[in-house]
Amino acid sequence: MKKLSLGLVALLVMSLLVAGCGGNGQQVADPADQTPAERFGGRVVGIEPGAGLMSASEVAMEEYELTDYTLMDGSSATMAAALGEAIQNEEWVIVTGWTPHWKFAQWDLKYLEDPKGVFGGDEQIHTLTRMGLDEDMPEVFAFLDNFYWTPDQMAEVMVWNTETGDDYGSAVRWIEENEEIVNEWIPEEEAAEKGNVTLIYVPWDSEIASTNVVRAVLEERMGYDVTMLEVDAGAMYQGLASGDADAMVAAWLPTTHGHYVEAVEEDIIDLGPNLDGTAIGWVVPSYVTIDSIEDLQ
């Protein structure tokens, strides 16, 4: 009986050890005992370095004294992939975010409150052209001046893009299903001669959607040839100011791209917003119990 009792005790001890450890032999931490930084893995998952959202995020790291976190740069695609993987595993994650974006239709997300106002308020997306486009291509200039849609309309195209992987096909589908809106964009006076229009854009999901819609209208409805140039944010503005591109519909103002516009504002034409009601900031899954950047300490 003594030997049997000792054996049972040994088995009980082993079972308790196994229950308190993960499969790799490491003890699994109780989330209740972890700091927010530990639960988030000590990182904020960002996008392309140099983007205005990343610059604002760097300021947020300093303003909120987030010394236990690292801002990770990458791309829109890697950010979305990290978000999706964390949600699949029900883990905590912080990503840089903006609206409109398809991820808000895909998952239940929320912006972290920003009491210091680092990320500003609502933004707009503006249409910009090179100097002289109004004289060289007045029909194109007038169309770009008329181009305006809503965040919901843009989000619809973005969702189709993620479903099909066919960015231009989604744009053509959208203009075919929204003919009345498109007709309001196209000027009554048609140009006698058509040419090539070069559109420059940053490869964000929102700008891929809007630039392809503009391309689709120009090609399918107005008879122009269109070249699309994908560049990073800084090169987008330099390319427009130098005349290497004709237009963009991707200027996030006043916060995200404001510093780029200030550097070239005398060499471009701002046609005003093509979309209102955008926002930028840090985004987390709704199941995360923290609601403010201030509480990340």
PAZAGU-497682 format. One record per residue (C-alpha): residue number from 0; residue in three letters; chain; x, y, z. Coordinates in Angstrom, 1 decimal. Each point is the difference from the previous one (the first is absolute). Layout:
BEGIN
{nr: NUM | rest: ALA | kette: A | px: X | py: Y | pz: Z}
...
This chain:
BEGIN
{nr: 0 | rest: MET | kette: A | px: 0.0 | py: 0.0 | pz: 0.0}
{nr: 1 | rest: LYS | kette: A | px: 2.9 | py: 2.3 | pz: 0.8}
{nr: 2 | rest: LYS | kette: A | px: 1.5 | py: -0.4 | pz: -3.5}
{nr: 3 | rest: LEU | kette: A | px: -3.4 | py: 0.4 | pz: -1.6}
{nr: 4 | rest: SER | kette: A | px: -0.6 | py: 3.3 | pz: 1.8}
{nr: 5 | rest: LEU | kette: A | px: 3.3 | py: 1.3 | pz: -1.0}
{nr: 6 | rest: GLY | kette: A | px: -0.7 | py: -0.9 | pz: -3.6}
{nr: 7 | rest: LEU | kette: A | px: -3.3 | py: 1.8 | pz: 0.1}
{nr: 8 | rest: VAL | kette: A | px: 1.6 | py: 3.0 | pz: 1.5}
{nr: 9 | rest: ALA | kette: A | px: 2.6 | py: 0.0 | pz: -2.8}
{nr: 10 | rest: LEU | kette: A | px: -2.6 | py: -0.2 | pz: -2.6}
{nr: 11 | rest: LEU | kette: A | px: -2.0 | py: 2.8 | pz: 1.5}
{nr: 12 | rest: VAL | kette: A | px: 3.1 | py: 2.3 | pz: 0.1}
{nr: 13 | rest: MET | kette: A | px: 0.8 | py: -0.8 | pz: -3.6}
{nr: 14 | rest: SER | kette: A | px: -3.6 | py: 0.8 | pz: -1.1}
{nr: 15 | rest: LEU | kette: A | px: 0.1 | py: 3.3 | pz: 1.8}
{nr: 16 | rest: LEU | kette: A | px: 3.3 | py: 0.9 | pz: -1.7}
{nr: 17 | rest: VAL | kette: A | px: -1.4 | py: -0.9 | pz: -3.4}
{nr: 18 | rest: ALA | kette: A | px: -3.2 | py: 2.0 | pz: 0.6}
{nr: 19 | rest: GLY | kette: A | px: 2.1 | py: 3.1 | pz: 0.9}
{nr: 20 | rest: CYS | kette: A | px: 2.2 | py: -0.3 | pz: -3.1}
{nr: 21 | rest: GLY | kette: A | px: -0.4 | py: 0.4 | pz: -3.7}
{nr: 22 | rest: GLY | kette: A | px: 0.8 | py: -2.7 | pz: -2.5}
{nr: 23 | rest: ASN | kette: A | px: 3.6 | py: 1.4 | pz: -0.3}
{nr: 24 | rest: GLY | kette: A | px: 0.7 | py: -0.3 | pz: 3.7}
{nr: 25 | rest: GLN | kette: A | px: -0.5 | py: 3.7 | pz: 0.6}
{nr: 26 | rest: GLN | kette: A | px: -2.4 | py: 1.2 | pz: 2.7}
{nr: 27 | rest: VAL | kette: A | px: -3.0 | py: 1.7 | pz: -1.5}
{nr: 28 | rest: ALA | kette: A | px: -0.5 | py: 3.4 | pz: 1.5}
{nr: 29 | rest: ASP | kette: A | px: -3.4 | py: 1.0 | pz: 1.3}
{nr: 30 | rest: PRO | kette: A | px: -1.2 | py: 3.0 | pz: -2.0}
{nr: 31 | rest: ALA | kette: A | px: -1.2 | py: 1.5 | pz: 3.2}
{nr: 32 | rest: ASP | kette: A | px: 3.6 | py: 0.2 | pz: 1.2}
{nr: 33 | rest: GLN | kette: A | px: 1.3 | py: 1.6 | pz: -3.1}
{nr: 34 | rest: THR | kette: A | px: 0.6 | py: 3.7 | pz: -0.8}
{nr: 35 | rest: PRO | kette: A | px: -1.7 | py: 1.5 | pz: -3.0}
{nr: 36 | rest: ALA | kette: A | px: 3.4 | py: 0.1 | pz: -1.8}
{nr: 37 | rest: GLU | kette: A | px: 0.5 | py: -3.7 | pz: 0.7}
{nr: 38 | rest: ARG | kette: A | px: -3.5 | py: -0.9 | pz: -1.4}
{nr: 39 | rest: PHE | kette: A | px: 0.6 | py: 2.0 | pz: -3.1}
{nr: 40 | rest: GLY | kette: A | px: 3.5 | py: -1.5 | pz: -0.5}
{nr: 41 | rest: GLY | kette: A | px: 1.6 | py: 3.4 | pz: 0.5}
{nr: 42 | rest: ARG | kette: A | px: -0.7 | py: 1.1 | pz: -3.6}
{nr: 43 | rest: VAL | kette: A | px: -2.2 | py: 2.2 | pz: -2.1}
{nr: 44 | rest: VAL | kette: A | px: -0.2 | py: -1.4 | pz: -3.5}
{nr: 45 | rest: GLY | kette: A | px: 0.4 | py: 2.8 | pz: -2.6}
{nr: 46 | rest: ILE | kette: A | px: 0.2 | py: 0.5 | pz: -3.7}
{nr: 47 | rest: GLU | kette: A | px: 2.5 | py: 1.6 | pz: -2.4}
{nr: 48 | rest: PRO | kette: A | px: 2.7 | py: 2.0 | pz: 1.6}
{nr: 49 | rest: GLY | kette: A | px: -0.3 | py: 3.7 | pz: -0.8}
{nr: 50 | rest: ALA | kette: A | px: -3.8 | py: -0.1 | pz: -0.2}
{nr: 51 | rest: GLY | kette: A | px: -1.7 | py: 2.8 | pz: 1.8}
{nr: 52 | rest: LEU | kette: A | px: -1.8 | py: -2.5 | pz: 2.2}
{nr: 53 | rest: MET | kette: A | px: 3.3 | py: -1.4 | pz: 1.0}
{nr: 54 | rest: SER | kette: A | px: 1.4 | py: 3.5 | pz: 0.8}
{nr: 55 | rest: ALA | kette: A | px: -3.1 | py: 0.6 | pz: 2.2}
{nr: 56 | rest: SER | kette: A | px: 0.5 | py: -3.4 | pz: 1.6}
{nr: 57 | rest: GLU | kette: A | px: 3.6 | py: 0.9 | pz: 0.9}
{nr: 58 | rest: VAL | kette: A | px: -1.3 | py: 3.2 | pz: 1.7}
{nr: 59 | rest: ALA | kette: A | px: -2.6 | py: -2.1 | pz: 1.9}
{nr: 60 | rest: MET | kette: A | px: 2.7 | py: -2.3 | pz: 1.3}
{nr: 61 | rest: GLU | kette: A | px: 1.8 | py: 3.0 | pz: 1.5}
{nr: 62 | rest: GLU | kette: A | px: -3.0 | py: 2.0 | pz: 1.2}
{nr: 63 | rest: TYR | kette: A | px: -1.5 | py: -3.0 | pz: 1.8}
{nr: 64 | rest: GLU | kette: A | px: 3.5 | py: -1.2 | pz: 1.2}
{nr: 65 | rest: LEU | kette: A | px: -0.5 | py: -3.5 | pz: -1.4}
{nr: 66 | rest: THR | kette: A | px: 3.6 | py: -1.2 | pz: 0.8}
{nr: 67 | rest: ASP | kette: A | px: -1.1 | py: -3.6 | pz: 0.2}
{nr: 68 | rest: TYR | kette: A | px: -1.2 | py: -0.1 | pz: -3.6}
{nr: 69 | rest: THR | kette: A | px: 1.7 | py: 0.0 | pz: -3.4}
{nr: 70 | rest: LEU | kette: A | px: -1.6 | py: 1.5 | pz: -3.1}
{nr: 71 | rest: MET | kette: A | px: 0.5 | py: -2.6 | pz: -2.8}
{nr: 72 | rest: ASP | kette: A | px: 0.0 | py: 1.2 | pz: -3.6}
{nr: 73 | rest: GLY | kette: A | px: -1.1 | py: -2.1 | pz: -2.9}
{nr: 74 | rest: SER | kette: A | px: -2.8 | py: 0.4 | pz: -2.5}
{nr: 75 | rest: SER | kette: A | px: -3.8 | py: 0.2 | pz: -0.2}
{nr: 76 | rest: ALA | kette: A | px: 0.0 | py: -3.7 | pz: -0.9}
{nr: 77 | rest: THR | kette: A | px: 2.2 | py: -1.1 | pz: 2.9}
{nr: 78 | rest: MET | kette: A | px: -2.0 | py: 2.1 | pz: 2.4}
{nr: 79 | rest: ALA | kette: A | px: -3.2 | py: -1.7 | pz: -1.1}
{nr: 80 | rest: ALA | kette: A | px: 1.6 | py: -3.4 | pz: 0.2}
{nr: 81 | rest: ALA | kette: A | px: 1.2 | py: 0.5 | pz: 3.5}
{nr: 82 | rest: LEU | kette: A | px: -3.4 | py: 1.2 | pz: 1.1}
{nr: 83 | rest: GLY | kette: A | px: -1.8 | py: -3.0 | pz: -1.6}
{nr: 84 | rest: GLU | kette: A | px: 2.4 | py: -2.5 | pz: 1.6}
{nr: 85 | rest: ALA | kette: A | px: -0.4 | py: 1.6 | pz: 3.5}
{nr: 86 | rest: ILE | kette: A | px: -3.8 | py: 0.0 | pz: -0.3}
{nr: 87 | rest: GLN | kette: A | px: 0.0 | py: -3.7 | pz: -1.2}
{nr: 88 | rest: ASN | kette: A | px: 2.0 | py: -0.8 | pz: 3.2}
{nr: 89 | rest: GLU | kette: A | px: -2.1 | py: 2.4 | pz: 2.2}
{nr: 90 | rest: GLU | kette: A | px: 3.2 | py: 1.9 | pz: 0.9}
{nr: 91 | rest: TRP | kette: A | px: 0.4 | py: 3.7 | pz: 0.8}
{nr: 92 | rest: VAL | kette: A | px: 1.5 | py: 2.1 | pz: -2.8}
{nr: 93 | rest: ILE | kette: A | px: 0.4 | py: 3.7 | pz: -0.9}
{nr: 94 | rest: VAL | kette: A | px: 0.2 | py: 1.1 | pz: -3.6}
{nr: 95 | rest: THR | kette: A | px: 0.2 | py: 3.3 | pz: -1.7}
{nr: 96 | rest: GLY | kette: A | px: -3.4 | py: 0.6 | pz: -1.6}
{nr: 97 | rest: TRP | kette: A | px: -2.0 | py: 2.3 | pz: -2.2}
{nr: 98 | rest: THR | kette: A | px: -3.6 | py: 0.3 | pz: -1.2}
{nr: 99 | rest: PRO | kette: A | px: -1.2 | py: -0.9 | pz: -2.6}
{nr: 100 | rest: HIS | kette: A | px: 1.7 | py: -3.4 | pz: 0.0}
{nr: 101 | rest: TRP | kette: A | px: -1.4 | py: -3.5 | pz: -0.8}
{nr: 102 | rest: LYS | kette: A | px: 1.2 | py: -1.3 | pz: 3.4}
{nr: 103 | rest: PHE | kette: A | px: -2.8 | py: 1.7 | pz: 1.7}
{nr: 104 | rest: ALA | kette: A | px: -2.5 | py: -2.0 | pz: -2.1}
{nr: 105 | rest: GLN | kette: A | px: 2.0 | py: -3.2 | pz: 0.6}
{nr: 106 | rest: TRP | kette: A | px: 0.4 | py: 0.1 | pz: 3.8}
{nr: 107 | rest: ASP | kette: A | px: -1.5 | py: 1.7 | pz: 3.0}
{nr: 108 | rest: LEU | kette: A | px: 2.5 | py: 2.7 | pz: 0.8}
{nr: 109 | rest: LYS | kette: A | px: 0.3 | py: 3.3 | pz: 1.9}
{nr: 110 | rest: TYR | kette: A | px: 2.3 | py: 3.0 | pz: 0.1}
{nr: 111 | rest: LEU | kette: A | px: 1.8 | py: 0.6 | pz: 3.2}
{nr: 112 | rest: GLU | kette: A | px: -0.9 | py: 3.4 | pz: 1.5}
{nr: 113 | rest: ASP | kette: A | px: 2.6 | py: 2.7 | pz: -0.5}
{nr: 114 | rest: PRO | kette: A | px: -0.5 | py: 2.5 | pz: 2.8}
{nr: 115 | rest: LYS | kette: A | px: 3.2 | py: 2.0 | pz: -0.9}
{nr: 116 | rest: GLY | kette: A | px: -1.3 | py: 0.4 | pz: -3.6}
{nr: 117 | rest: VAL | kette: A | px: 3.2 | py: -1.2 | pz: -1.6}
{nr: 118 | rest: PHE | kette: A | px: -1.9 | py: -1.5 | pz: -3.0}
{nr: 119 | rest: GLY | kette: A | px: -2.3 | py: 3.0 | pz: -0.5}
{nr: 120 | rest: GLY | kette: A | px: -3.7 | py: -0.1 | pz: -0.9}
{nr: 121 | rest: ASP | kette: A | px: -1.7 | py: -1.1 | pz: -3.1}
{nr: 122 | rest: GLU | kette: A | px: 2.0 | py: 0.4 | pz: -3.2}
{nr: 123 | rest: GLN | kette: A | px: -0.8 | py: 0.3 | pz: -3.7}
{nr: 124 | rest: ILE | kette: A | px: 1.4 | py: -1.6 | pz: -3.1}
{nr: 125 | rest: HIS | kette: A | px: 0.8 | py: 2.7 | pz: -2.6}
{nr: 126 | rest: THR | kette: A | px: 0.5 | py: -0.1 | pz: -3.8}
{nr: 127 | rest: LEU | kette: A | px: 3.3 | py: 1.7 | pz: -1.2}
{nr: 128 | rest: THR | kette: A | px: 1.2 | py: 0.6 | pz: -3.5}
{nr: 129 | rest: ARG | kette: A | px: 3.2 | py: 1.3 | pz: -1.6}
{nr: 130 | rest: MET | kette: A | px: 0.2 | py: 3.6 | pz: -1.1}
{nr: 131 | rest: GLY | kette: A | px: -1.3 | py: 0.5 | pz: -3.5}
{nr: 132 | rest: LEU | kette: A | px: -2.4 | py: -3.0 | pz: -0.2}
{nr: 133 | rest: ASP | kette: A | px: -3.0 | py: 2.3 | pz: -0.1}
{nr: 134 | rest: GLU | kette: A | px: 1.4 | py: 1.4 | pz: -3.3}
{nr: 135 | rest: ASP | kette: A | px: 1.4 | py: -3.2 | pz: -1.5}
{nr: 136 | rest: MET | kette: A | px: -2.9 | py: -2.2 | pz: 0.8}
{nr: 137 | rest: PRO | kette: A | px: -3.0 | py: 2.1 | pz: 1.1}
{nr: 138 | rest: GLU | kette: A | px: -2.5 | py: -3.0 | pz: -0.3}
{nr: 139 | rest: VAL | kette: A | px: 2.2 | py: -2.1 | pz: 2.4}
{nr: 140 | rest: PHE | kette: A | px: 0.5 | py: 2.9 | pz: 2.3}
{nr: 141 | rest: ALA | kette: A | px: -3.8 | py: 0.7 | pz: 0.2}
{nr: 142 | rest: PHE | kette: A | px: -0.7 | py: -3.7 | pz: 0.7}
{nr: 143 | rest: LEU | kette: A | px: 2.6 | py: -0.1 | pz: 2.8}
{nr: 144 | rest: ASP | kette: A | px: -1.5 | py: 3.1 | pz: 1.4}
{nr: 145 | rest: ASN | kette: A | px: -3.5 | py: -1.6 | pz: 0.0}
{nr: 146 | rest: PHE | kette: A | px: 1.2 | py: -3.4 | pz: 1.4}
{nr: 147 | rest: TYR | kette: A | px: -1.5 | py: -0.5 | pz: 3.5}
{nr: 148 | rest: TRP | kette: A | px: -1.3 | py: -3.0 | pz: 1.9}
{nr: 149 | rest: THR | kette: A | px: -0.7 | py: -1.3 | pz: 3.5}
{nr: 150 | rest: PRO | kette: A | px: 1.9 | py: -2.3 | pz: 2.4}
{nr: 151 | rest: ASP | kette: A | px: -2.6 | py: -2.6 | pz: -0.4}
{nr: 152 | rest: GLN | kette: A | px: 0.3 | py: 0.0 | pz: -3.8}
{nr: 153 | rest: MET | kette: A | px: 3.8 | py: -0.3 | pz: 0.2}
{nr: 154 | rest: ALA | kette: A | px: -0.3 | py: -2.8 | pz: 2.6}
{nr: 155 | rest: GLU | kette: A | px: -2.2 | py: -1.9 | pz: -2.4}
{nr: 156 | rest: VAL | kette: A | px: 2.7 | py: 0.0 | pz: -2.6}
{nr: 157 | rest: MET | kette: A | px: 2.7 | py: -0.9 | pz: 2.5}
{nr: 158 | rest: VAL | kette: A | px: -2.0 | py: -3.1 | pz: 1.2}
{nr: 159 | rest: TRP | kette: A | px: -0.4 | py: -1.2 | pz: -3.6}
{nr: 160 | rest: ASN | kette: A | px: 3.7 | py: 0.4 | pz: -0.5}
{nr: 161 | rest: THR | kette: A | px: 0.8 | py: -2.2 | pz: 3.0}
{nr: 162 | rest: GLU | kette: A | px: -2.6 | py: -2.6 | pz: -1.2}
{nr: 163 | rest: THR | kette: A | px: 1.1 | py: -0.1 | pz: -3.6}
{nr: 164 | rest: GLY | kette: A | px: 3.6 | py: 1.3 | pz: -0.2}
{nr: 165 | rest: ASP | kette: A | px: -1.0 | py: 1.9 | pz: -3.2}
{nr: 166 | rest: ASP | kette: A | px: 0.3 | py: 3.7 | pz: 0.9}
{nr: 167 | rest: TYR | kette: A | px: -0.8 | py: 1.3 | pz: -3.5}
{nr: 168 | rest: GLY | kette: A | px: -2.9 | py: -2.5 | pz: -0.4}
{nr: 169 | rest: SER | kette: A | px: -1.5 | py: 1.2 | pz: 3.2}
{nr: 170 | rest: ALA | kette: A | px: 0.2 | py: 3.6 | pz: -1.1}
{nr: 171 | rest: VAL | kette: A | px: -1.7 | py: -0.8 | pz: -3.4}
{nr: 172 | rest: ARG | kette: A | px: -2.7 | py: -1.9 | pz: 1.9}
{nr: 173 | rest: TRP | kette: A | px: -0.6 | py: 3.0 | pz: 2.3}
{nr: 174 | rest: ILE | kette: A | px: -0.3 | py: 2.6 | pz: -2.8}
{nr: 175 | rest: GLU | kette: A | px: -2.4 | py: -2.3 | pz: -1.8}
{nr: 176 | rest: GLU | kette: A | px: -2.2 | py: -0.4 | pz: 3.0}
{nr: 177 | rest: ASN | kette: A | px: 0.2 | py: 3.7 | pz: 0.9}
{nr: 178 | rest: GLU | kette: A | px: -0.6 | py: 1.6 | pz: -3.4}
{nr: 179 | rest: GLU | kette: A | px: -2.0 | py: 3.0 | pz: 1.4}
{nr: 180 | rest: ILE | kette: A | px: 2.8 | py: 1.0 | pz: 2.3}
{nr: 181 | rest: VAL | kette: A | px: 2.7 | py: -0.4 | pz: -2.7}
{nr: 182 | rest: ASN | kette: A | px: -2.1 | py: 2.1 | pz: -2.5}
{nr: 183 | rest: GLU | kette: A | px: 0.2 | py: 2.9 | pz: 2.5}
{nr: 184 | rest: TRP | kette: A | px: 3.8 | py: -0.2 | pz: -0.1}
{nr: 185 | rest: ILE | kette: A | px: 0.4 | py: 0.1 | pz: -3.7}
{nr: 186 | rest: PRO | kette: A | px: -0.1 | py: 3.5 | pz: -1.5}
{nr: 187 | rest: GLU | kette: A | px: -2.4 | py: 0.8 | pz: -2.8}
{nr: 188 | rest: GLU | kette: A | px: 2.6 | py: 1.4 | pz: -2.4}
{nr: 189 | rest: GLU | kette: A | px: 2.1 | py: -2.8 | pz: -1.5}
{nr: 190 | rest: ALA | kette: A | px: 3.5 | py: 0.6 | pz: -1.1}
{nr: 191 | rest: ALA | kette: A | px: 0.7 | py: -0.4 | pz: -3.8}
{nr: 192 | rest: GLU | kette: A | px: 3.3 | py: -1.8 | pz: 0.7}
{nr: 193 | rest: LYS | kette: A | px: 0.7 | py: -2.6 | pz: 2.6}
{nr: 194 | rest: GLY | kette: A | px: 3.4 | py: -0.9 | pz: 1.4}
{nr: 195 | rest: ASN | kette: A | px: 1.7 | py: -1.8 | pz: 2.8}
{nr: 196 | rest: VAL | kette: A | px: -0.6 | py: 0.9 | pz: 3.7}
{nr: 197 | rest: THR | kette: A | px: 2.5 | py: -1.0 | pz: 2.6}
{nr: 198 | rest: LEU | kette: A | px: -1.4 | py: -0.6 | pz: 3.5}
{nr: 199 | rest: ILE | kette: A | px: 2.3 | py: -0.3 | pz: 2.9}
{nr: 200 | rest: TYR | kette: A | px: -0.9 | py: -1.7 | pz: 3.3}
{nr: 201 | rest: VAL | kette: A | px: 1.2 | py: -1.5 | pz: 3.2}
{nr: 202 | rest: PRO | kette: A | px: -0.8 | py: -3.8 | pz: 0.3}
{nr: 203 | rest: TRP | kette: A | px: -2.5 | py: 0.3 | pz: 2.8}
{nr: 204 | rest: ASP | kette: A | px: -3.2 | py: -2.0 | pz: -0.4}
{nr: 205 | rest: SER | kette: A | px: -2.1 | py: 3.2 | pz: 0.0}
{nr: 206 | rest: GLU | kette: A | px: 2.2 | py: 1.7 | pz: -2.7}
{nr: 207 | rest: ILE | kette: A | px: 0.1 | py: -3.2 | pz: -2.1}
{nr: 208 | rest: ALA | kette: A | px: -3.8 | py: 0.1 | pz: 0.0}
{nr: 209 | rest: SER | kette: A | px: -0.4 | py: 3.7 | pz: -0.8}
{nr: 210 | rest: THR | kette: A | px: 2.7 | py: 0.2 | pz: -2.6}
{nr: 211 | rest: ASN | kette: A | px: -1.3 | py: -3.1 | pz: -1.9}
{nr: 212 | rest: VAL | kette: A | px: -3.5 | py: 1.5 | pz: 0.0}
{nr: 213 | rest: VAL | kette: A | px: 1.3 | py: 3.3 | pz: -1.5}
{nr: 214 | rest: ARG | kette: A | px: 2.0 | py: -2.1 | pz: -2.5}
{nr: 215 | rest: ALA | kette: A | px: -3.1 | py: -2.0 | pz: -0.9}
{nr: 216 | rest: VAL | kette: A | px: -2.1 | py: 3.1 | pz: -0.7}
{nr: 217 | rest: LEU | kette: A | px: 2.8 | py: 1.6 | pz: -2.1}
{nr: 218 | rest: GLU | kette: A | px: 0.5 | py: -3.2 | pz: -2.1}
{nr: 219 | rest: GLU | kette: A | px: -3.4 | py: -1.6 | pz: -0.1}
{nr: 220 | rest: ARG | kette: A | px: -2.2 | py: 3.1 | pz: -0.2}
{nr: 221 | rest: MET | kette: A | px: 2.2 | py: 2.9 | pz: -1.3}
{nr: 222 | rest: GLY | kette: A | px: 2.4 | py: -1.7 | pz: -2.4}
{nr: 223 | rest: TYR | kette: A | px: 3.3 | py: 0.8 | pz: 1.5}
{nr: 224 | rest: ASP | kette: A | px: 3.0 | py: -2.3 | pz: 0.5}
{nr: 225 | rest: VAL | kette: A | px: 1.2 | py: -0.1 | pz: 3.7}
{nr: 226 | rest: THR | kette: A | px: 3.3 | py: -0.8 | pz: 1.5}
{nr: 227 | rest: MET | kette: A | px: 0.1 | py: -0.7 | pz: 3.8}
{nr: 228 | rest: LEU | kette: A | px: 3.2 | py: 0.6 | pz: 1.9}
{nr: 229 | rest: GLU | kette: A | px: 0.3 | py: -1.6 | pz: 3.4}
{nr: 230 | rest: VAL | kette: A | px: 2.5 | py: 1.7 | pz: 2.3}
{nr: 231 | rest: ASP | kette: A | px: 0.5 | py: 0.8 | pz: 3.7}
{nr: 232 | rest: ALA | kette: A | px: -1.6 | py: 3.1 | pz: 1.5}
{nr: 233 | rest: GLY | kette: A | px: 2.9 | py: 2.4 | pz: -0.3}
{nr: 234 | rest: ALA | kette: A | px: 0.7 | py: -0.9 | pz: -3.6}
{nr: 235 | rest: MET | kette: A | px: -3.7 | py: 0.4 | pz: -0.9}
{nr: 236 | rest: TYR | kette: A | px: 0.1 | py: 3.7 | pz: 0.8}
{nr: 237 | rest: GLN | kette: A | px: 3.4 | py: 0.5 | pz: -1.6}
{nr: 238 | rest: GLY | kette: A | px: -1.1 | py: -1.8 | pz: -3.2}
{nr: 239 | rest: LEU | kette: A | px: -3.1 | py: 2.3 | pz: -0.3}
{nr: 240 | rest: ALA | kette: A | px: 1.9 | py: 3.2 | pz: 0.7}
{nr: 241 | rest: SER | kette: A | px: 2.7 | py: -0.9 | pz: -2.6}
{nr: 242 | rest: GLY | kette: A | px: -2.7 | py: -0.8 | pz: -2.6}
{nr: 243 | rest: ASP | kette: A | px: 0.9 | py: -3.7 | pz: -0.3}
{nr: 244 | rest: ALA | kette: A | px: -3.7 | py: -0.7 | pz: 0.9}
{nr: 245 | rest: ASP | kette: A | px: -3.2 | py: 1.9 | pz: -0.9}
{nr: 246 | rest: ALA | kette: A | px: -2.1 | py: -0.6 | pz: 3.1}
{nr: 247 | rest: MET | kette: A | px: -0.6 | py: -1.8 | pz: 3.2}
{nr: 248 | rest: VAL | kette: A | px: -3.2 | py: -0.7 | pz: 2.0}
{nr: 249 | rest: ALA | kette: A | px: 2.0 | py: -1.1 | pz: 3.1}
{nr: 250 | rest: ALA | kette: A | px: 0.9 | py: 3.1 | pz: 2.1}
{nr: 251 | rest: TRP | kette: A | px: -1.0 | py: -0.6 | pz: 3.6}
{nr: 252 | rest: LEU | kette: A | px: -0.3 | py: 3.5 | pz: 1.6}
{nr: 253 | rest: PRO | kette: A | px: 0.6 | py: 1.8 | pz: 2.3}
{nr: 254 | rest: THR | kette: A | px: 2.0 | py: -2.4 | pz: 2.2}
{nr: 255 | rest: THR | kette: A | px: 1.2 | py: -3.1 | pz: -1.8}
{nr: 256 | rest: HIS | kette: A | px: 1.5 | py: 1.6 | pz: -3.1}
{nr: 257 | rest: GLY | kette: A | px: 0.1 | py: 3.6 | pz: 1.1}
{nr: 258 | rest: HIS | kette: A | px: 3.8 | py: 0.3 | pz: 0.1}
{nr: 259 | rest: TYR | kette: A | px: 0.3 | py: -1.3 | pz: -3.5}
{nr: 260 | rest: VAL | kette: A | px: -2.4 | py: 2.5 | pz: -1.4}
{nr: 261 | rest: GLU | kette: A | px: 1.7 | py: 2.9 | pz: 1.8}
{nr: 262 | rest: ALA | kette: A | px: 3.2 | py: -0.9 | pz: -1.8}
{nr: 263 | rest: VAL | kette: A | px: -1.5 | py: 0.2 | pz: -3.5}
{nr: 264 | rest: GLU | kette: A | px: -3.1 | py: 2.1 | pz: 0.3}
{nr: 265 | rest: GLU | kette: A | px: 1.2 | py: 2.6 | pz: -2.5}
{nr: 266 | rest: ASP | kette: A | px: 0.5 | py: -2.6 | pz: -2.7}
{nr: 267 | rest: ILE | kette: A | px: -3.4 | py: -1.8 | pz: 0.3}
{nr: 268 | rest: ILE | kette: A | px: -3.7 | py: 0.8 | pz: -0.3}
{nr: 269 | rest: ASP | kette: A | px: -2.3 | py: -1.2 | pz: 2.9}
{nr: 270 | rest: LEU | kette: A | px: -3.5 | py: -0.7 | pz: -1.3}
{nr: 271 | rest: GLY | kette: A | px: -1.3 | py: -0.6 | pz: 3.5}
{nr: 272 | rest: PRO | kette: A | px: -1.4 | py: -3.1 | pz: 1.6}
{nr: 273 | rest: ASN | kette: A | px: -1.3 | py: -3.0 | pz: -1.9}
{nr: 274 | rest: LEU | kette: A | px: -1.0 | py: -1.7 | pz: 3.2}
{nr: 275 | rest: ASP | kette: A | px: -0.9 | py: 1.3 | pz: 3.5}
{nr: 276 | rest: GLY | kette: A | px: -0.1 | py: -1.8 | pz: 3.4}
{nr: 277 | rest: THR | kette: A | px: 3.3 | py: -1.8 | pz: 0.1}
{nr: 278 | rest: ALA | kette: A | px: 1.8 | py: -0.7 | pz: 3.2}
{nr: 279 | rest: ILE | kette: A | px: 3.4 | py: -1.3 | pz: 1.1}
{nr: 280 | rest: GLY | kette: A | px: 1.3 | py: -1.5 | pz: 3.2}
{nr: 281 | rest: TRP | kette: A | px: 0.8 | py: -3.2 | pz: 1.8}
{nr: 282 | rest: VAL | kette: A | px: -2.5 | py: -2.9 | pz: -0.3}
{nr: 283 | rest: VAL | kette: A | px: -0.6 | py: -3.1 | pz: 2.1}
{nr: 284 | rest: PRO | kette: A | px: -2.5 | py: -2.8 | pz: -0.1}
{nr: 285 | rest: SER | kette: A | px: -3.2 | py: 0.8 | pz: 1.9}
{nr: 286 | rest: TYR | kette: A | px: 0.7 | py: -2.8 | pz: 2.5}
{nr: 287 | rest: VAL | kette: A | px: 3.0 | py: 1.9 | pz: 1.3}
{nr: 288 | rest: THR | kette: A | px: -1.0 | py: 1.4 | pz: 3.4}
{nr: 289 | rest: ILE | kette: A | px: 2.1 | py: 3.2 | pz: -0.4}
{nr: 290 | rest: ASP | kette: A | px: -1.7 | py: 2.9 | pz: -1.6}
{nr: 291 | rest: SER | kette: A | px: 2.6 | py: 2.8 | pz: 0.0}
{nr: 292 | rest: ILE | kette: A | px: 3.7 | py: 0.5 | pz: -1.0}
{nr: 293 | rest: GLU | kette: A | px: 0.4 | py: 1.6 | pz: 3.5}
{nr: 294 | rest: ASP | kette: A | px: -0.7 | py: -3.4 | pz: 1.6}
{nr: 295 | rest: LEU | kette: A | px: 2.8 | py: -1.9 | pz: -1.9}
{nr: 296 | rest: GLN | kette: A | px: 2.5 | py: 0.8 | pz: 2.6}
